[in-house]
Amino acid sequence: MVPLQELQVRMANFRNKMDSTEPEWKIVVIFKKINIYYFTGTMQEGMLIIPRDGEATYWVRRSFERALDESAFKNIKPMNSYRDAAGSYKKLPETVYLETEVVPFAMYERFHKHFPFENTKSCDAQLSAVRSVKSPYELSLMEQSGEIHRKVLEEEVPGLLKEGMSELELIVKVFERLIDKGHHGVSRFGMFDTEMGVGQIGFGESSIYPTYFNGPGGNYGMSPAVPFWGSRERKLKKGDLVFIDVLYP
């Protein structure tokens, strides 16, 4: 569980950033689950409402029980729809700050039906700026992850390479070892509608095949429908360079 003090510092830092960059701000609403997790320590379906004056509230559609079990955040309330939350906000400011990079228009319309703000502005830059500065708690976790990552890549991966194996076989073996050591099994990106498995693995010319997203490296992937993981057909040959770009979050 993310410590309460860590959550409180993150919230205070975000409020300070909003004060310094958007001095007229009155309310922020967070929908993206990663950002919700950053501030609450859990990532249930719902929204986090942060008023300038007053306590932030995490409104949870599903699962309220799980949110209470996982999070040290102090103000978690259940809702079945945005209407339930709207009843607690009788007087709305003119402008709401949202994650405009990731909130779909249809979701915004459903939200706006019950929260009829006149204007919408972005808080994406402020969120990114605050999250980019790591606390001692976060740095400690990153250092632990980095050491596990190093051991897997430097001490275990070389022994996995066998002539004739496919890219997919290798990445499955790498994935198994990462999971065994605590990897959470997904790779998340801030880019909209971007997904990936554990990372990219390519043999020889496969590693310079164009990627399907705006990122470095490359590989053929499993198919046009699943352009990541690795190819079943591309086999490791003697003399091949092996490209491995995996992360350990």
GIKA-V487589 format. One line per field, one symbol per residue. ss: DSSP state (H for helix, E for strand, - for the rest). Layout:
# GIKA-V487589
ss=???
This chain:
# GIKA-V487589
ss=---HHHHHHHHHHHHHHHHHH-----EEEE--HHHHHHHH----EEEEEEE-----EEEEEE-HHHHHHH-----EEE---HHHHH--------EEEE------HHHHHHHHHH----EEEE-HHHHHHHHH---HHHHHHHHHHHHHHHHHHHHHHHHH-----EHHHHHHHHHHHHHH------E--------E--EEEEEHHHHH--------------E--E--E-----E------EEEEE---
